[in-house]
Structures are given as C-alpha cells and as structure tokens.
Amino acid sequence: MGRLRVLVVGAGVVGASVARVLSRYENFEVTLVEKEPDVGWGVSKANTSIIHPCHEEDPGQHPLRARLCLEGNRAWRQWVRDLDIPSAWPGEIMVYTTPEEEREALKYVKLAEANGVEGVRALDKNELMRLEPSVSPEAIGGVYAPTAGLISPFEAVVAIVENAVDNGVRVMLETEVVDVKTRGGRVVGVETNRGFLEADIVVNAAGLQADYISHKAGVERDFYITPRKGQYVLFDEDVPVKPGRILHTTPTPKTKGLYAIVTVHGNLMLGPTAEDLPRDARDDFSTTPEGVDYILREAGRLLREVPGRDRVIRVFAGLRPEPPGGAWLIKAYQDPWGFVNAAGIRSPGLTAAPAIAEYILTLISREYDVKLVEKKGWMPFRRGITRIKGRSAEEIDELVRLNPDYGEVVCYCKMVSKAEVLEAIERMKKIGVKTITLDGLKFRAYVGFGKCQGSFCRPRIARIVSEALGVPLKDVVVKKAAYGVGDVKPLWRGGA
Ligand SMILES: Cc1cc2nc3c(=O)[nH]c(=O)nc-3n(C[C@H](O)[C@H](O)[C@H](O)COP(=O)(O)OP(=O)(O)OC[C@H]3O[C@@H](n4cnc5c(N)ncnc54)[C@H](O)[C@@H]3O)c2cc1C
C-alpha cells in the first residue's frame, strides 16, 4: 500500500490532534480541512479549559471516555511542554454544601479508584478551608483531585496545528465539506465549496456538525447531536478573588457542575450553564440575563466572595456537541472503507484529545491494515510567540535593539507590542490562513483580550493589519464581517 491520503474534517482540538499524531508516520499524507477562516473556532474555543482528572467518568457506563480521559490528562503534560502551550496544574476541589451533595461527591472517590486516578480524597471542612481559603463558609467539605489542570484551549489548537504543519500537514481553511463521496464501498474523497478533494481515508472531527458529515458518508443515520449551551462570566484580571485550585459544585446528571477557575491568563472565570437547545440551533451563542444570574448565584455557594458585576469584562457561551446517551462515537468503518468517525466529542473531549488521536491512529492501523512506519526527523517541538509581558526591562531592551517594533506597545491591557502582532500575522500565513482576522490575532497575540476588550486597541491593530497586508482599513476583518467603513473612524458594522 502506498501513502494513504487522509483528510481530516474539522480543525478543532480533536481534528488538529489527529493530524499531528498521523504526521508522525510515513504512511500518511494528511490534509486538515476547516470551514472557518481560522483553526480552533468551534467547540474548542469556548469551554472551561480544564484538563480533567477523570474521576468523574463512570468506566461502567462510558469505558472509552474514562480510559481516553485519563490517557489524555497524562499526554497533555508532555504536549504542553513540547508545544509551549500556556498551562497550569493546580488540582481541583469538588465542593459540597449539604449532606446529600456530600453523599454524591464521595461516589467520585470510589470512581477515582476504579479509573486509576491518583491522589483523589475527601477533605473535611477544616482541611478544605486550609487548602482553599477562598471557598464559601457554607461548604461542609470537598473531594480533592490533585491531577486537574488548565490550558489555553484556543492556543492549544493553534500550537498543535503549527506543529502539524511543520511536520508536513496541509491545512485548507474556508473549505466546507458538503458531501462524502464513496465508490464500490470505499471512501474516494469529499465535495467542498472549493471543489472535490480526493482522499483514501476521511476522519470526521466536525464537532457540532459531525452527525451531518456521518450521514453524508451513509453511516449512523440515527445519530444526532444536541447542542447544549454553556454560558460563562469572565472577570477582570485584577479582581482579588483568585482561588488557587479549580473549584466546582457537585456534578449533576447533565454537567460536571459550576466551576470557578483562574484561567491561565489570570482571569477569574465562572460557569458554565447547561441548556439543551433545539437540534438546529447550532449557532446560538447568545448569552442571557438568566444565565448570568444563575452563574453568580451558584458561584455564591462556591466562593467566599463573588466579585461584583461591574468587574465583569465579558460574558460568552459555548455549545457542547452532546451525543445520544453522552457516548462518544469513535469508529473506523469497513463500509464505507476509509470512513472514521470522531463524533459527539463532548466533555471531556479537550482533556482526551491527544488520546483520542492515538486511539484513531490505532483504529486506522488495525482496521485498514496499515503497518506504521515512523517518519525520520519528525519534529515534536513548537515555540510560542516571543512576548514582552513578564520580561525584565533589560530583556525588553535587548529585544528592542534587535527589532524596534518590540518597543511599540499596541495593547496596554495585556502589554503587547507591534512585533508580537506582526509575528502572529506571519504565523497565521504559515498555516494557511487567507483572511487575517482581528479575532485570530486576539487569540494569538492577546490584543483586545484584556480589560478594554479591544475598545482602545482595536483601531491600532486594524491599522497594523491594513499596512502589513496592503488592504484598505475598511476591509480588515474582525471575525467574518469587515471592520468598518472609512479610515478616519472605523465604525462597527455588527455581525462579526
Ligand atoms: C461549555 C463547554 C465546556 C467544556 N468544558 C470542557 C473542559 O473543561 N474540559 C474538557 O476536557 N472538555 C470540555 N468541553 C468539551 C470540549 O470543548 C470538546 O469536547 C472539544 O473541544 C471538541 O473538539 P472537536 O475538535 O471535536 O470540535 P470543534 O472544536 O468544534 O472542532 C470541529 C471543527 O470542525 C469544523 N467543521 C464543522 N463542520 C465542517 C464542515 N462541514 N467542513 C469543514 N469543517 C467543519 C468546525 O468549524 C470546527 O472548527 C467543554 C465544552 C463546552 C461547550
């Protein structure tokens, strides 16, 4: 068998991880296809960002989820180092406030044993307060899981894709798969808005749209995804409420509970809600006063003090791709030969992504009889953008001497220099981004990420993009729509 052309649909954390893992082998020629102008704009962008310890997975009910969650938690420790992904490993505490919740929470100590999760134990009130003084005095105890971590989920996808591209993966953005083509019981390629793409193997990692792609391949016609909304409240970096651990309420059948975390960028974040939406509401990212009220009320059961609404800098929502019965659909089919599903990857999909990718590699090798040959010179490492924030004055002076653009600060909330924005633009071009968006720069260079949420720096960033790309300022794109009209005072046009 010659090199297999593998086409991965969807550049979220799952598709990106699959592409990276397959890029280790001579056997595959990998193309990662994404409908959006950039990678990581789906479910992987807006979530709680936790690398779960996995003591909440029931191995009796969801054995694959439980196993891949744990393997993923372990794999991320290596991936964040190799790929320079912002991360922290503070551990988490499931807090309980009633005897009923205590009974529920203690079940997870047993599940931890069944799953092989290390160090999970119950805390009495004294120990809880010692370990985490920011916990609400209403709490009567907790379950501590020391192996929980946090990553920057959108930067994780960017990092994985950059590394995959360095290892030969081709990325096609703004390319929407509209059909999966088969002939004689085998996959032959996909139809896209940009024409037909030939492939021997198609891996469906299309997140919220994965059920539709599966139906196009003629499999799992009864499998449907339900979008389950999760709203979040993000606070200013300088609010003093900073729990040292990940805190959350006792899980319910629908969610892992409400979380209070300090993101890897230093912001207190509370959420998510869990609201099932109609099947076709897969682009409803609206936030509601009721959602925010619920979050702040529940947070009052977790935290000694919840910061005021005046310290909120952003409210946003993500959609979970909820599969029937909560079961991930990961399978390599014989009919059609070459079609692989990685569908319905709800939480803990971020945690499990590296392990899901390894599992898919095993499935492809086993089901399609591929004798894997490792690539010589495969490069595991990738470095992040050179930043001025956090450096000493001497170090910044040295950077400015090498490149004066490090001396021009363009975002004061996050202390970002023009050089960082220009580096982000070059990195976007390198992975194949055709439309350089302000959102893409925000998630790479952190411009517009702070207290002002871009109201101060956005016109400057738009001007840098306009000059770097030679496009009129009015045509610079925020996310999907153009920034505004005129180059004196760019106007918000909405819809972006
Ligand atoms: C509110 C919330 C909280 C969560 N919290 C956590 C957590 O703390 N920890 C954890 O482990 N997990 C968490 N998760 C789950 C985790 O975010 C997901 O499991 C994971 O991000 C799914 O990744 P994915 O690659 O499958 O999907 P996505 O990131 O959505 O990627 C799919 C990609 O496919 C693209 N696509 C779709 N259709 C097409 C098409 N036809 N052609 C081309 N491209 C297409 C999309 O644009 C998208 O970019 C949470 C999820 C939510 C919503």
The ligand as an ORCA input file, in Angstrom:
! r2SCAN-3c Opt
* xyz 0 1
  C     -19.382     24.765     27.659
  C     -18.342     23.727     27.433
  C     -17.426     23.394     28.436
  C     -16.479     22.410     28.233
  N     -15.502     22.223     29.159
  C     -14.536     21.288     28.944
  C     -13.461     21.140     29.863
  O     -13.279     21.927     30.790
  N     -12.599     20.122     29.653
  C     -12.730     19.239     28.624
  O     -11.957     18.298     28.544
  N     -13.701     19.414     27.696
  C     -14.587     20.426     27.822
  N     -15.558     20.634     26.885
  C     -15.598     19.770     25.717
  C     -14.565     20.147     24.674
  O     -14.533     21.541     24.483
  C     -14.923     19.429     23.375
  O     -15.047     18.054     23.640
  C     -13.860     19.622     22.296
  O     -13.494     20.972     22.168
  C     -14.421     19.127     20.971
  O     -13.464     19.350     19.989
  P     -13.744     18.982     18.483
  O     -12.467     19.144     17.757
  O     -14.445     17.671     18.407
  O     -14.831     20.047     17.998
  P     -14.616     21.525     17.457
  O     -13.657     22.287     18.248
  O     -15.973     22.113     17.276
  O     -13.978     21.311     16.027
  C     -14.747     20.936     14.913
  C     -14.358     21.820     13.746
  O     -15.000     21.328     12.576
  C     -15.343     22.424     11.766
  N     -16.377     21.965     10.834
  C     -17.652     21.636     11.129
  N     -18.301     21.255     10.011
  C     -17.413     21.333      8.997
  C     -17.502     21.070      7.607
  N     -18.638     20.657      7.039
  N     -16.404     21.271      6.838
  C     -15.233     21.708      7.404
  N     -15.101     21.982      8.713
  C     -16.182     21.787      9.512
  C     -15.821     23.449     12.778
  O     -15.802     24.763     12.242
  C     -14.838     23.252     13.915
  O     -13.737     24.125     13.827
  C     -16.485     21.670     27.026
  C     -17.372     22.025     26.009
  C     -18.259     23.080     26.193
  C     -19.094     23.550     25.058
*
